[in-house]
Amino acid sequence: GNVLATSVDATTVYANPKEVVDRSSTAQALADSLGGEASEYRDLLSQDTTFVYIKRKADVDVADALREKGLTGIYFIDDTKRVYPYGKVAGQVLGFVNVDGQGVSGLELYYDDILKGTPGRLVVQRGGKGIPIPGGTEVDEPAKDGQDIVISIDIDMQSYLEKRLAEGVGAVLMDASTGDLLAIASTPYFDPAAPSESEVGSDSLKPVTQAYEPGSIFKTVSMTALLETGSVSPDTTVFAPAGLAADEYVITDAHERGDMTMTARYVMQDSSNVGISLLVESHLGFAPLYDKIVTYGLNGATGIDYPGEAGGYLAPNVETWSQILKYNVTFGQGIATTPLQMTRFYGALVNDGVAVTPHLLLSKPQTGEVMTYESETIIENKAAIAPMISMLETVVEEGTGQGAAIEGYAVAGKTGTAQKGKREDLKWIVSFIGFAPVDNPQV
């Protein structure tokens, strides 16, 4: 119900340089009304042509004031321009249009064919010296308005989310039962009203367009696959040495510990790389894990209605994987996903195993069309869901995710860290994904 982008009346100012008698005084008058330098307008008025744009999509009141000056050779066309009432808020979602009204990024690009309507044609008849013939201007084809679209973004959530995100951060809030994206953003932000003043690449939603190594939030994928076998429960134990040899490498956990026997619940709670690697090796196998990752939709795009979605990556031919890669994949390294893909998977945990298509478009009010989106059951053994959620609650209550606890709410989720590079200031990508309240998840 909130207008996030709309077109308003504007006026395009143009000139027939061949009609302009005093270029200097006309240029100064244009500069006084429209801003800019008189020299720039004088250059335009000096061109050997009968048509040149002076100002595209000027404010109507500014153009009306200029019109009153009665400048010879200066003409006006009714036009429209795109405005964004909430400024930068949701700018990456909305995208922007160019001066000709064509969508360039975001939903302005993705739904351009719906939003832009049909352009009209303006025919101006001129005599031999380029002078318009009185009464000779006619509109052959009037423009036809495009359609409105209603999207799922909750502008209050979106605004609050954008206020909270630090530099280099992205976030997604989704209704897991419908796939409605309530808020989604990444820094730095983008101003659709001033694209040239925004940072390069800021118009893209990185949770959609950039894949990365998810790290330990991926342990939930491996554990769900294990629980689906029916041979593993939260109480299943595994002996986890302090270090696990793999090829010429040694896998360790994020913090130092000695050899120990741990339960599957503790593997999640303490985010043990060694523990999840050995559980998968002993109770599932790496080829079946690969098949589950594919079934869960984590190696392909989600189908979101947003341009430039990145797909995941999972090396094919498990039989050719090195031992270190086999272990690494169990805890989210050596594989690439997007935050949106992971959101879709976690959403299935609270939606009875059914994964929805994340989306932004809800309806087209002029036609009355309400959009429907595909969903699929990706967790086939639904008996795996309750114990998985229980373990994720423990992560927040007693484990690595205690920082995500919210007083008065039961929160379930998983932390993740993935190595980013060798520079100390770029060492880790840190993430958290979860849902609340657990008994009736809303987000």
N, C-alpha and C positions, 0 to 999 in steps of 0.2 A: 503493500500500500504506500510505500515511499518512492517518490520519483528520484531515480539515481542518474538518469541521463535523459535528455530531451532536446528537441530542436525548438529554437525561438526565432522570431522574426529578426531579420538583419537586412542590410542594404549593401549591395555591391556597387562601387563607384568605378566608372570607366570613362575614358576620354577618346575623342577623335582628334589626334594631334593636328590634323590638317585644318581643323576649324579654329584652333586656338590662335588668337591674335597676339596677345602679350604673354609669352611663356613665363617670363620672370615673375610678373605680378600674379599670374594664375598659380604658379608653383608655390609662391609665398602664401597665398590664400589657402591652398591645400594643406600646407604644413601647419598653418595656424589652426585649422579645423581638425585635421586627422592626426597631427603629430608627425614626427620625423623631420628630416632636413629638406629644405626647399630645393637644394641641389639635386636630390634624388628624384623629386617630382619633375624638375626641369629636364632631367635626362629622359624620363619617360615621355614627356611632352615633345621631345625633339626627335622621336623615332619616326621613320618614314612609313607610316601605316595609318589606317583609319580606325584602328581599335587597339587600345591598351588598357589593361587593368590598372586602376589607381589604388583601390583598396578593396580587398575581398572581405565580405561579411562584416562590414562596419556596423556599429550600434546604430539603431534606427534614428535616435534623437541626434546623434552626431551628424549623420548623413542629412537629416532634415535641416539642420542649421547650415550645413554647407550648401544645400539646395537653394536656400533663401538668398545666397550671395549672387545667384544668377550668372554663374561663370559660363562663358561661351565655350562650347566643345566638351563640357563635362556632363555626363549622363548617369542615370541611376537605375538599378534593376532590383526589384524585390527579391529577397533571398532568405535563407535561413542559416543558422549556425548552431553547432552542438554545444550544449552546456552541461555541466556536471554539478548539481546543487550541493553535493557533499564534498566537493573539492577532491582531495587525494584519497579519501576513504573509499576502499574497494576499487581504486583506480586500475590495479592490475587485472581484476576480474572484468571490469567494464571495457578496458582498452580505450582506443581513441580512433577518430576518423581524420582523414586528411582534409585539405582545404576544399576538395571536390566532394566531400561527404562520403568517401569510400572508407569502409572499415579497414584498419591497419593492424590492430592487435586485439586480444581479448574477445569478449562477446561481440563487440562492434565488428570484428572480422568474422567470427564464427557464424554469426547470424546476420551477416550483411545483407543477404538476399531477402530476408524478411523485413529488416528494419529500414532499408534505404528507400523503398518504394520505387516508382518509375520516374525518371527525369522527364521534364518537359522540353520543348524546343522553342526558342525565341528567334524569330526571323526578322531581321532589320533590312529594309530595302534602301539602297543608296543610289544617288545619281553618279554621273561619270567622274566627278571630282571627289567622290567619297562623302558627299553631304547627304544626310538622311532625307528621304522624300517625305514631306508632311503627310501624315495619315498612313504612311507605308509600313509602320511597325505592326506586326500581328503575331499572335501566339498560335502556332499550328497545333501543338499538342500540349495541353496543360499537364503539369506534374501531378502524379498520384501519390498520396501519402503511403508510407510503409505501415507496418503493423507494430503495435506495442508487444512487448514480451514481459511476462512476470517471472522473476527469478527467485531462487530459494534463499538468497543471502539475507540474514537478519542484520540490518544495518547497525543496530545497537551492539550486537555481539561483535560485528566486524570492526566497529570503531574502537571498542574496548580492547579487542585483540591487538589491533595495530598500535595502540598506546603501550601495550605491555611488551611487545617484541623488541629484543635487543638487536644490534647490528649482526648481520649474517645468520639470521634465524628465520625459519619458516614454520607455519602451523596450519593444521586442518581441524575444523570442527564439523562433524557429520552426524546426521540422524541415521543410525545404522539400520533402522527398520524400513526407511524409504530411499536412502541414498541422497537426500537433500543435503547440499553443502550449505551449512549455516554461516560459516565464516572461513576464509582461507586467505593467507597472505604470506609474503616473504619480504624481508628487507634487502636493499633499500626500497622505499616506496616510489610510486610513479604518479605523476600529476597528469591526468588525461587532458586537462585544459592547457598545459604547457609542456608538451612532450619534448621539445628541444631543450628545455631546462632540466630535464630529469636525467639521471645517470643511465648510461648505456646498459641495456639488459634489464633495467628495473621494471619494464612493462611486462615481464614474464613471471608467472607464478611458479617459483622453483619447486614447490611440493608436487607439481604436476609435470614440469618440463625437465627436471634434472634427476637422474638416477644416482644412487650412491650406495656404498656398502652399509647396510643397515645396522650391522653389529648385533648386540645381544637382544634387541627387541625381536630378532629373528628366532631366538631360542623358543619362543612360543609356537612358532611354526613346527619346529622339530619335535617339541613336546606334544603338540596336538597330534602329530602323525604317530608318535609312540603310543599315546593313549588310545588312538583309533584301533591299534592292533589288539587291544584287550589284554595284552600281556604285561602292561605297565600300569601302575597306579601311583598316586602321590607317595605311597609308602615303599615303593620298590627301591631297593638299595643298590649302590654301585660303589666299588672301591676306587677311589680317585687319588692316584699318586700326586705329589706336588708338581711333578713335571711329566708330560706324556711325549715320548719320542715319536717323531714322524719325519721320515726321510732324514735330512740333515738338520732338522729343526727340533725344538722342544716347545710344546704348548704348555703354557701356565695360565693360572687365573690372574685376574687384574690385581689382586693383592697377595702377598706372600702367605703361605700356609704350609703345614706339613701334610704327609700322607694321611688320608682319612676315608672312612666309609660315610657316604651321605645318601639321604633319601632323594627321590626325584623332586619332592617339594623343596628340599634344601638346595638342590641344583639350581632351581629357578630363583629361590629367595636370595641366594648368595651369588647368583649369576656365574656358575662355574663352567668355564670352557671345557675343562677336562671331563667333568661329569657328563655334560650333554653329549660330548663326542663319544664317550664309552657307552652310554645308554643307547645311542643310535646304532653303534657298531654291534652291540650285543643283542638288541631286541628288535631291530628293524632292518638294518642294512642300508647301504648308501644308494643303491639303485631304487629300492622302494621309496626312500626319502626323496630322491629326484622326482619320481612319479607323483608324489604328494605335492611337491612344490608346484609342479605343472598343474595339477588338479586344483590347487588353491589359487591359481591365476597369478602367480608371482613372477612369471617370466614373460608376461605380455601386458599390453595396455589395458586399462580399465574401461575405456570407451567413453570417458568424460567428454562433455560437449565444450571443449576448450581447445584452442589450437596448440599444436606442438607437443602433445603428450609424449613423454618418453616411455619406452617399454623397459621391462627388466632384462637382466642378462643372467643366464645360467649355462655354463659350459656343457655342451652335449657329450654323449658317449662316456657315461660314468666309468666304464671299464678302463678308459684311458686316463682317468683322474689320478694324480699323485696322491699319496697317503695324506700329505699335509692339506691338500685341497679338500679331500673328503671330510677331514675333521673340521677345517675352517668353515665349510658351508653350514655345518650344524649350528654354528654360533654367528652366522651372518657375515662372514668374510669370504672373499673370493666369489661373491655373488652381488648383483646390483638390483635394487628395487627403488621405487619412488615412495616418498611418504604417503602418497595417495593410495598406492597399491597396498601398503601395510595397513592403512586405515580400513580399506575394504575388507582385508582378511580379518582383522580384529572385530570389525563390525559383524562378521558372520558368527563369531562366538556368542554375541548377545542377540542374534537374530535366528536362533535355532538352526545354525549351520548354513543358513542361506546368505549368500553374498549378493549385494545389490550393485547396481551401476551408479557410481557417483555422478551427480549431475547438478546443473544450475537452472536450466529452463523448467518452469512449472506449467505455464499455460500461455495461450495466445488469446487474449480477451476478445478481440474483434471477431474471431471465428468461433469462439467458444471451445476451442480444442484444448483438452487437458492432456499433458504428456504422460506416456507410460514408458517404463524402462524394463529391460530384461533383468532377471535375477536367476541365480542357479544355486542348487545345493552343492556346496564344496566340502562340507564335513559330513561324510556319509554315516559314520558311526556316532550318533548323537549322544551316546553314553559318555563320550570323551569330553563333552562341553562343560558339564558341571565341575568335574575335578580340575579342569584347566582353569576355569574362572576362580575356583577356590585357591589354586596356587598363585594366581596373579593377585588375589587379595593379600596373601601372605607376603608377597614382594613389597607391597605398600605398607603393610602393618609392621613387618619385622625385618624386611630385607633392604635391598639397594634402592627401593623406590619410596622410602619414608618421606622424602621431601615433597612427594605428591599427595600426601594425606591431607584431607580437608575435614575440619572439625564438623561433626554432624552428618557426614556422608560416608558411606562405604565405597571406597575407591579401589579398583583393580587395575593393574597395569604392569608394564615392564620397562626397565631402563635399558639403554644401549650405548655402547661406546665403540667407535670404529677408528682405526688409525687413518690419519689423513695425509701426513707427509713427514719429512725429516726436520723441518723447522720447528723449533720449540713452540712458537706461537700458533702453529697450525697442526698440533700433534693429534688432536682428537675431534671427531664429530660426535656430539653427545645428543641423545634423543630420549624421549619418553613417549609412550603410547598407552592409552588406557581408556576407561569408561566409568561413568558414575551417574546416578547411584547404582550399585551392583544389582539390587533387586528389581530395578526398573530403569535400565540405562536410557538416558535422554540424549547424551552426547558422547 
